Amino acid sequence: MLLLHVITLALVLSYGCAQIHLRQAQLSITRAKDKTARIVCEASGIQNFRDAVIHWYRHRPGEAPERILYISSGQPVFDKDSDKKKFKCDKQADQLISTLTVNEIAPNDGATYYCAYWDLTVGYYIKVFGSGTKLIVTDIKAKFNSTTMKILPPSTEQDGKVSYMCLIQDFYPNVIKVTWEDENKNEEKNGVHEEIWIHRDNESYSLSSWLTVDKNSGKNYSCKYQHEIQNNYVPVESPDKPVVTQTTGSCISKPENGTTLSTDTTDSFTHRTASLIYIVLLLKSTMYYVIVLFFIYRMQSPIKRRGKKP
């Protein structure tokens, strides 16, 4: 746990202070047993990358992170001889890339892998870590069905605020990143909530992400998603402009332009879905409030019985 806290601190410090950055664009890699996975780490800001020392760590669930190897201008140096057959590592100095290859994948290779580098640009050493790539060992194939993604209409105004909802369905694995951005590519972090759930078949997931903003913000937002299979974004517009809703529903044939969507069916579905989710969120908030009041009451009762100390 201590090393995990160090990784988190190093990520924060490297973002705020250092110019060194290690980018692991792959959120996850899904592979079956005995297959091979290549995990890529792209560096920026490192002078003389050819001789720079890049470290690779493995973090298994429930265990402390451990270093696998480090590599400079020559061959990688392993911490354990037993890992020499399992892993290979190389550097492409001209592209500032280091790649860790995992061979003959076994179930216990399922872990999150981090690249790292000691940075001295701030006057003292800080270990800069990449964001990590999760290796998932399973026979289930990774998938992402973008056709089922929906942007629900904005909620009814409450206290001058409206909420947008981004609904993503039928994807695997559950490693996904969803963010909200305005038209200037600025990420909106306030008023963002997210929930993910697994389907009954245990082979796919769905996610809902909603953004609450001032009705008169005058900004256009996009729901941006990143997954192992696909990266993209879906734009939505502010409530004072027409809202474009992505839906799927029954088809109506028109001779002049082929096929269009039936808006009555899809609008009814999306409004019911949005209402249900809002009710669930309200119930969760109410339950949380009751639980907090209960514990506050339990903590104050013994104090009242004891009275003041002399």
C-alpha positions in Angstrom: 0.0 0.0 0.0 2.9 2.4 0.8 4.3 2.1 -2.8 0.8 2.6 -4.2 0.5 5.9 -2.3 4.0 6.8 -3.6 2.8 6.2 -7.2 -0.3 8.4 -6.6 1.9 11.2 -5.1 4.4 10.9 -7.9 1.6 11.2 -10.5 0.3 14.4 -8.8 3.7 16.0 -8.5 4.7 15.1 -12.0 1.5 16.7 -13.3 1.9 19.9 -11.4 5.7 20.4 -11.4 7.8 18.3 -13.7 7.8 18.5 -17.5 8.4 14.8 -17.8 5.4 12.8 -18.8 4.9 9.1 -19.4 1.8 8.2 -21.4 0.2 4.8 -21.4 -2.6 5.2 -23.9 -3.8 1.6 -23.5 -6.3 1.6 -20.6 -6.5 -2.2 -20.8 -5.5 -5.2 -22.9 -7.6 -8.3 -23.0 -5.9 -11.5 -23.9 -6.6 -15.2 -23.6 -4.3 -17.7 -21.9 -1.0 -18.4 -23.8 -1.3 -15.3 -25.9 1.1 -12.3 -26.1 0.5 -8.7 -25.0 2.6 -5.6 -25.8 2.3 -2.7 -23.4 3.5 0.7 -24.7 4.9 3.6 -22.7 5.4 6.9 -24.6 7.7 9.5 -23.0 7.9 13.2 -23.5 10.3 15.7 -22.0 13.2 13.2 -21.4 16.5 14.4 -22.7 18.7 11.7 -24.2 16.0 9.0 -24.1 18.4 6.4 -25.5 20.4 6.4 -22.2 17.5 7.1 -19.9 16.5 4.4 -17.4 12.9 3.3 -17.8 11.5 1.0 -15.1 8.5 -1.4 -15.4 6.3 -2.3 -12.4 3.5 -4.9 -12.0 0.7 -4.4 -9.5 -1.5 -7.5 -8.9 -4.8 -7.1 -7.1 -4.4 -7.3 -3.3 -0.6 -7.2 -3.5 2.0 -4.4 -3.3 3.5 -3.2 -6.6 6.8 -4.8 -7.6 9.4 -3.9 -10.1 9.9 -6.3 -13.0 12.9 -4.8 -14.7 14.6 -1.6 -15.9 16.2 -0.8 -19.2 18.7 1.8 -20.4 20.7 1.7 -23.6 21.4 -2.0 -23.5 19.6 -5.1 -22.5 16.9 -5.0 -19.7 18.0 -5.9 -16.2 15.5 -8.1 -14.3 14.9 -8.1 -10.6 14.1 -11.9 -10.8 15.7 -14.4 -13.1 12.4 -16.3 -13.3 10.9 -13.3 -15.2 13.4 -13.4 -18.1 11.3 -15.9 -20.2 8.0 -14.2 -19.3 8.9 -10.6 -20.2 10.8 -8.8 -22.9 11.5 -5.1 -23.1 12.9 -2.7 -25.7 13.2 1.0 -26.4 12.7 3.0 -29.6 14.9 6.0 -28.9 13.8 7.9 -32.0 10.1 7.7 -30.9 10.7 7.9 -27.1 8.8 4.7 -26.6 9.5 1.7 -24.3 7.5 -1.5 -24.8 7.0 -4.3 -22.3 6.0 -7.7 -23.9 4.3 -10.4 -21.8 4.7 -13.8 -23.3 2.7 -17.0 -22.9 0.1 -15.2 -20.7 -1.1 -17.1 -17.6 -4.0 -16.2 -15.3 -1.6 -14.8 -12.6 -0.3 -12.3 -15.2 -3.5 -10.4 -14.8 -2.3 -7.1 -13.3 -1.8 -3.4 -13.9 1.6 -2.6 -15.4 3.3 0.8 -15.0 6.3 2.4 -16.6 8.4 4.8 -14.5 11.3 7.2 -14.7 13.4 9.2 -12.1 13.0 12.9 -12.9 15.5 15.5 -11.7 14.1 18.5 -13.5 12.7 20.1 -10.3 16.0 19.9 -8.4 15.5 16.6 -6.7 14.5 13.1 -7.7 10.8 12.3 -8.3 9.7 9.0 -9.7 7.2 9.7 -12.5 4.8 6.9 -13.3 2.6 6.3 -16.3 -1.1 6.0 -15.8 -1.0 2.2 -16.0 -2.3 -0.5 -18.4 -4.5 -3.3 -17.0 -3.9 -6.8 -18.5 -7.0 -8.9 -18.3 -6.6 -12.6 -18.8 -9.9 -14.2 -20.1 -11.5 -16.0 -23.0 -14.1 -13.3 -23.3 -13.3 -11.0 -26.2 -13.1 -7.2 -25.7 -16.0 -5.4 -27.3 -17.6 -1.9 -27.5 -20.9 -1.4 -29.3 -21.0 2.3 -30.2 -24.4 2.0 -31.8 -26.1 1.5 -28.4 -24.6 4.7 -26.9 -27.2 7.4 -26.1 -27.2 11.0 -25.1 -30.5 11.5 -23.1 -32.4 14.8 -23.3 -31.5 17.4 -20.6 -33.4 17.1 -17.4 -36.1 19.6 -16.3 -34.5 22.7 -14.8 -34.1 22.7 -11.1 -32.6 25.7 -9.2 -31.2 27.0 -12.5 -29.4 23.8 -13.3 -29.9 21.0 -15.8 -28.3 17.6 -16.2 -27.1 15.7 -19.2 -26.8 12.0 -19.3 -24.4 9.8 -21.3 -25.5 6.1 -21.5 -23.0 3.6 -22.8 -24.1 -0.1 -23.1 -22.7 -3.5 -24.0 -19.0 -3.2 -23.6 -16.2 -5.4 -22.2 -14.0 -5.2 -20.2 -15.2 -2.7 -17.6 -12.1 -0.5 -17.9 -13.4 2.7 -19.4 -12.8 6.4 -19.0 -15.6 8.9 -19.5 -15.1 12.7 -19.3 -17.1 15.7 -20.2 -15.5 18.6 -22.2 -16.7 22.0 -23.4 -16.1 23.3 -26.9 -12.6 24.5 -25.8 -11.6 21.0 -24.8 -11.6 22.0 -21.1 -12.6 19.0 -19.0 -15.5 19.6 -16.7 -14.9 18.0 -13.3 -17.5 19.6 -11.1 -21.0 18.1 -11.0 -20.0 14.8 -12.7 -21.3 11.5 -11.4 -20.9 8.0 -12.8 -22.2 4.5 -12.2 -21.3 1.2 -13.9 -23.1 -2.2 -13.7 -22.6 -5.7 -15.1 -25.2 -7.5 -17.2 -26.7 -10.9 -16.2 -24.5 -12.8 -18.7 -21.4 -11.5 -16.8 -19.8 -10.8 -20.2 -20.8 -7.1 -20.7 -21.2 -3.9 -18.8 -23.1 -0.6 -19.0 -22.3 2.8 -17.7 -24.2 6.0 -17.1 -22.4 9.4 -16.6 -24.3 12.6 -16.0 -23.2 16.2 -15.9 -25.0 18.9 -13.9 -24.3 22.5 -15.0 -26.0 26.0 -15.0 -28.7 26.2 -17.5 -27.3 29.6 -18.8 -23.7 28.4 -19.0 -23.8 29.0 -22.8 -21.4 26.1 -23.3 -21.7 23.1 -25.6 -20.5 19.9 -24.0 -19.3 16.5 -25.3 -19.3 13.1 -23.6 -15.9 11.7 -24.4 -15.1 8.1 -23.8 -12.0 5.9 -24.0 -12.0 2.2 -24.2 -9.7 -0.6 -25.3 -11.7 -1.0 -28.5 -12.7 2.6 -29.4 -12.1 6.2 -28.4 -14.5 8.9 -29.5 -16.9 11.6 -28.2 -20.6 12.5 -28.6 -21.6 16.2 -28.6 -24.6 17.6 -26.8 -25.8 21.2 -27.0 -26.8 23.6 -24.2 -30.6 23.6 -23.4 -31.2 26.9 -25.1 -30.4 25.2 -28.4 -32.0 22.2 -30.0 -30.8 19.0 -28.4 -29.7 16.2 -30.6 -30.5 12.8 -29.1 -28.8 9.6 -30.3 -31.3 6.8 -30.0 -32.1 3.5 -31.6 -35.7 2.4 -32.3 -38.1 1.2 -34.9 -37.6 2.2 -38.5 -40.0 4.0 -40.8 -39.3 3.8 -44.6 -39.6 6.9 -46.7 -39.3 6.8 -50.4 -37.4 10.1 -50.7 -34.5 9.4 -48.3 -34.6 5.7 -47.4 -35.0 5.0 -43.6 -35.4 7.2 -40.6 -35.9 6.6 -36.9 -39.3 6.6 -35.2 -38.9 9.5 -32.7 -42.1 8.6 -30.6 -40.8 5.3 -29.5 -37.2 6.4 -28.8 -38.2 9.6 -27.0 -40.6 7.6 -24.7 -37.9 5.1 -23.9 -35.2 7.7 -23.1 -37.5 9.8 -20.9 -38.5 6.7 -18.9 -34.9 5.7 -18.6 -33.8 9.1 -17.4 -36.7 9.3 -14.9 -35.9 5.9 -13.4 -32.2 6.8 -13.0 -33.0 10.1 -11.3 -35.3 8.4 -8.9 -32.7 5.8 -8.0 -30.1 8.5 -7.4 -32.6 10.4 -5.2 -33.3 7.3 -3.1 -29.5 6.7 -2.7 -28.9 10.2 -1.5 -31.8 9.9 1.0 -30.5 6.7 2.4 -27.0 8.1 2.7 -28.5 11.1 4.6 -30.5 8.9 7.0 -27.4 6.7 7.7 -25.2 9.7 8.5 -27.9 11.1 10.9 -28.1 7.7 12.6 -24.4 7.5 13.3 -24.3 11.2 14.5 -27.1 10.3 17.0 -25.3 7.2 18.2 -22.1 9.2 18.7 -23.8 11.9 20.7 -25.9 9.7 22.9 -23.0 8.4 25.1 -21.7 11.9 25.5 -25.0 13.1 26.8 -25.2 10.2 29.3 -21.7 10.8 30.7 -22.2 14.5 31.1 -19.4 17.0 31.4 -16.0 15.8 32.8 -14.9 17.6 36.0 
